[in-house]
Amino acid sequence: VRATWQRSMSRRVGITVPSNIVLVPLPPYAPELNSMENVWEYLRGNKLTTGIWDSYDEILEACTTAWNCLIDDPDRIRSLGSRGWATVNV
């Protein structure tokens, strides 16, 4: 079943998957598997909690500042994106 799904998905998106890579289908809703969910949670909890903004430009500025703080911290990005428990043993 996995091989069939993998071939189907490869054709659909127009990619060739190397033999040493296994595509794993994700459930429709799985925020714990989406690293970006951790990034937003971190930003909301640490960089964007102390503001009420009066305009779109202020929101944009706050988000840009928060994002720039994050990209200046590669260790933080690594920790937010790591999933030591999410391994596939083939």
NUVO-614324 format. One record per residue: residue number from 1; residue in one letter; x, y, z of N, C-alpha, C in turn. Coordinates in nm, 2 decimals, decimal comma. Each point is the difference from the previous one (the first is absolute). Example, Ala and Ser with C-alpha at 12.3 -4.5 7.8 and 13.67 -1.06 7.14 Angstrom:
REM NUVO-614324
<node 1 a <1,32 -0,57 0,78> <-0,09 0,12 0,00> <0,09 0,12 0,00>>
<node 2 s <-0,04 0,11 -0,07> <0,09 0,11 0,00> <-0,08 0,11 0,08>>
REM end
This chain:
REM NUVO-614324
<node 1 v <0,08 -0,12 0,00> <-0,08 0,12 0,00> <0,09 0,13 0,00>>
<node 2 r <0,10 0,00 0,08> <0,09 0,12 0,01> <0,06 0,03 -0,14>>
<node 3 a <0,05 -0,11 -0,06> <0,07 0,02 -0,13> <-0,10 0,06 -0,10>>
<node 4 t <-0,13 -0,06 0,00> <-0,10 0,05 -0,09> <-0,03 0,15 0,02>>
<node 5 w <-0,02 0,04 0,13> <-0,02 0,14 0,03> <0,12 0,08 -0,04>>
<node 6 q <0,12 -0,04 0,03> <0,12 0,07 -0,04> <0,01 0,03 -0,15>>
<node 7 r <-0,02 -0,10 -0,08> <0,00 0,01 -0,14> <-0,11 0,10 -0,05>>
<node 8 s <-0,12 -0,01 0,06> <-0,11 0,08 -0,04> <0,04 0,15 0,03>>
<node 9 m <0,04 0,02 0,13> <0,04 0,14 0,04> <0,11 0,05 -0,08>>
<node 10 s <0,10 -0,08 -0,03> <0,11 0,05 -0,09> <-0,04 0,05 -0,13>>
<node 11 r <-0,09 -0,08 -0,06> <-0,05 0,04 -0,13> <-0,09 0,13 0,01>>
<node 12 r <-0,08 0,01 0,10> <-0,09 0,11 0,02> <0,08 0,13 0,01>>
<node 13 v <0,11 0,00 0,08> <0,07 0,13 0,02> <0,12 0,01 -0,09>>
<node 14 g <0,02 -0,10 -0,09> <0,11 0,01 -0,10> <0,14 -0,01 0,05>>
<node 15 i <0,02 -0,08 0,10> <0,14 -0,02 0,06> <0,04 -0,15 -0,02>>
<node 16 t <0,13 -0,02 0,01> <0,05 -0,13 0,00> <0,06 -0,02 0,14>>
<node 17 v <-0,05 -0,10 0,07> <0,05 -0,02 0,14> <0,11 -0,11 -0,01>>
<node 18 p <0,12 0,04 0,06> <0,11 -0,10 0,00> <-0,04 -0,12 0,08>>
<node 19 s <0,07 -0,11 -0,03> <-0,04 -0,13 0,06> <0,03 0,00 0,15>>
<node 20 n <0,09 0,09 0,05> <0,03 0,00 0,14> <-0,08 0,10 0,08>>
<node 21 i <-0,11 0,06 -0,06> <-0,09 0,09 0,06> <-0,14 -0,06 0,00>>
<node 22 v <-0,06 0,00 0,12> <-0,14 -0,05 0,01> <-0,09 0,12 0,03>>
<node 23 l <-0,10 0,02 -0,09> <-0,10 0,10 0,03> <-0,11 -0,06 0,10>>
<node 24 v <-0,03 0,07 0,10> <-0,10 -0,05 0,10> <-0,12 0,09 -0,01>>
<node 25 p <-0,11 -0,05 -0,03> <-0,12 0,08 0,00> <-0,04 0,05 0,14>>
<node 26 l <-0,03 0,13 0,01> <-0,04 0,06 0,13> <-0,15 -0,01 0,01>>
<node 27 p <-0,05 -0,01 0,12> <-0,15 0,01 0,02> <-0,04 0,14 -0,03>>
<node 28 p <-0,13 0,02 -0,03> <-0,05 0,13 -0,04> <0,03 0,11 0,11>>
<node 29 y <0,00 -0,03 0,12> <0,03 0,10 0,11> <0,10 -0,06 0,09>>
<node 30 a <0,12 0,05 0,00> <0,11 -0,05 0,09> <0,09 0,11 0,03>>
<node 31 p <-0,04 0,10 0,08> <0,09 0,11 0,03> <0,13 -0,04 0,07>>
<node 32 e <0,00 -0,11 0,07> <0,13 -0,05 0,06> <0,10 -0,04 -0,10>>
<node 33 l <-0,04 -0,03 -0,12> <0,09 -0,03 -0,11> <0,04 0,11 -0,09>>
<node 34 n <-0,06 0,12 0,03> <0,03 0,12 -0,08> <0,08 0,09 0,08>>
<node 35 s <0,13 0,01 -0,03> <0,09 0,08 0,07> <-0,04 0,15 0,01>>
<node 36 m <-0,07 0,05 -0,10> <-0,04 0,14 0,00> <-0,09 0,03 0,11>>
<node 37 e <-0,08 -0,10 0,04> <-0,09 0,02 0,12> <0,08 0,03 0,12>>
<node 38 n <0,12 -0,06 0,02> <0,08 0,03 0,12> <0,06 0,14 -0,01>>
<node 39 v <0,04 0,04 -0,13> <0,05 0,13 -0,02> <-0,10 0,11 0,04>>
<node 40 w <-0,12 -0,02 -0,05> <-0,11 0,10 0,03> <-0,03 0,00 0,15>>
<node 41 e <0,00 -0,11 0,07> <-0,02 -0,01 0,14> <0,11 0,07 0,08>>
<node 42 y <0,12 -0,02 -0,05> <0,11 0,07 0,07> <-0,01 0,15 -0,02>>
<node 43 l <-0,03 0,05 -0,12> <0,00 0,14 -0,03> <-0,12 0,06 0,08>>
<node 44 r <-0,12 -0,06 0,00> <-0,11 0,05 0,07> <0,03 0,01 0,15>>
<node 45 g <0,07 -0,10 0,06> <0,02 -0,01 0,14> <0,12 0,08 0,05>>
<node 46 n <0,09 0,04 -0,09> <0,12 0,06 0,04> <0,03 0,14 -0,06>>
<node 47 k <-0,05 0,02 -0,12> <0,03 0,13 -0,07> <-0,12 0,09 -0,03>>
<node 48 l <-0,12 -0,06 0,00> <-0,12 0,07 -0,04> <-0,10 0,01 0,11>>
<node 49 t <0,03 -0,02 0,12> <-0,10 0,00 0,11> <-0,03 0,13 0,06>>
<node 50 t <0,09 0,10 -0,01> <-0,02 0,12 0,07> <-0,05 0,12 -0,08>>
<node 51 g <-0,07 -0,03 -0,10> <-0,04 0,11 -0,08> <-0,15 0,00 -0,05>>
<node 52 i <-0,05 0,12 0,00> <-0,13 0,02 -0,07> <0,03 0,11 -0,10>>
<node 53 w <-0,02 -0,04 -0,13> <0,04 0,09 -0,11> <-0,12 0,07 -0,05>>
<node 54 d <0,03 0,13 -0,04> <-0,11 0,08 -0,05> <-0,02 0,00 -0,15>>
<node 55 s <0,10 -0,06 -0,07> <-0,01 0,00 -0,15> <0,07 -0,12 -0,05>>
<node 56 y <-0,04 -0,03 -0,13> <0,06 -0,11 -0,07> <0,16 0,01 -0,01>>
<node 57 d <0,04 0,12 -0,02> <0,15 0,03 -0,01> <0,07 -0,03 0,13>>
<node 58 e <-0,07 0,03 0,12> <0,06 -0,04 0,13> <0,01 -0,15 0,02>>
<node 59 i <-0,11 -0,07 -0,04> <0,00 -0,14 0,00> <0,11 -0,06 -0,08>>
<node 60 l <0,02 0,05 -0,12> <0,10 -0,05 -0,10> <0,14 0,03 0,06>>
<node 61 e <0,02 0,12 0,06> <0,13 0,03 0,06> <0,03 -0,09 0,12>>
<node 62 a <-0,10 -0,03 0,08> <0,02 -0,09 0,12> <0,04 -0,14 -0,05>>
<node 63 c <-0,08 -0,05 -0,10> <0,03 -0,13 -0,05> <0,14 -0,01 -0,07>>
<node 64 t <0,03 0,10 -0,07> <0,13 0,01 -0,07> <0,12 0,00 0,11>>
<node 65 t <-0,02 0,07 0,10> <0,10 0,01 0,11> <0,01 -0,14 0,07>>
<node 66 a <-0,11 -0,06 0,03> <0,00 -0,13 0,06> <0,07 -0,10 -0,09>>
<node 67 w <-0,04 0,00 -0,13> <0,06 -0,10 -0,09> <0,15 0,02 -0,01>>
<node 68 n <0,05 0,13 -0,01> <0,14 0,03 -0,01> <0,08 -0,05 0,13>>
<node 69 c <-0,07 0,02 0,11> <0,07 -0,05 0,12> <0,01 -0,16 0,00>>
<node 70 l <-0,10 -0,06 -0,06> <0,01 -0,15 -0,01> <0,11 -0,04 -0,10>>
<node 71 i <0,00 0,06 -0,12> <0,10 -0,04 -0,10> <0,15 0,03 0,05>>
<node 72 d <0,01 0,08 0,09> <0,14 0,03 0,06> <0,04 -0,10 0,10>>
<node 73 d <-0,09 -0,10 0,03> <0,03 -0,10 0,10> <-0,01 -0,14 -0,06>>
<node 74 p <0,10 -0,05 -0,07> <-0,01 -0,13 -0,07> <-0,02 -0,12 0,10>>
<node 75 d <0,05 0,01 0,12> <-0,02 -0,10 0,09> <-0,15 -0,01 0,04>>
<node 76 r <-0,06 0,11 0,02> <-0,15 0,00 0,03> <-0,08 -0,06 -0,12>>
<node 77 i <0,04 0,04 -0,12> <-0,07 -0,06 -0,11> <0,02 -0,15 -0,01>>
<node 78 r <0,12 -0,05 0,03> <0,03 -0,14 0,00> <-0,09 -0,07 0,11>>
<node 79 s <-0,01 0,06 0,11> <-0,07 -0,07 0,11> <-0,15 0,00 -0,03>>
<node 80 l <-0,05 0,11 -0,06> <-0,14 0,00 -0,03> <-0,04 -0,09 -0,11>>
<node 81 g <0,09 -0,03 -0,09> <-0,03 -0,08 -0,12> <0,04 -0,15 0,02>>
<node 82 s <0,07 -0,03 0,11> <0,05 -0,14 0,01> <-0,12 -0,09 0,05>>
<node 83 r <0,01 -0,12 -0,04> <-0,10 -0,10 0,03> <0,07 -0,13 0,03>>
<node 84 g <0,07 -0,01 0,11> <0,08 -0,12 0,03> <-0,09 -0,12 0,01>>
<node 85 w <-0,12 0,01 0,03> <-0,09 -0,11 0,02> <-0,06 -0,04 -0,14>>
<node 86 a <0,01 0,08 -0,10> <-0,07 -0,02 -0,13> <0,10 -0,07 -0,09>>
<node 87 t <0,03 -0,12 0,02> <0,09 -0,07 -0,09> <-0,07 -0,12 -0,07>>
<node 88 v <0,04 -0,03 -0,11> <-0,06 -0,11 -0,08> <0,11 -0,11 -0,01>>
<node 89 n <-0,04 -0,12 0,06> <0,09 -0,11 -0,01> <-0,05 -0,09 -0,11>>
<node 90 v <0,08 -0,01 -0,11> <-0,04 -0,08 -0,11> <0,07 -0,14 0,00>>
REM end
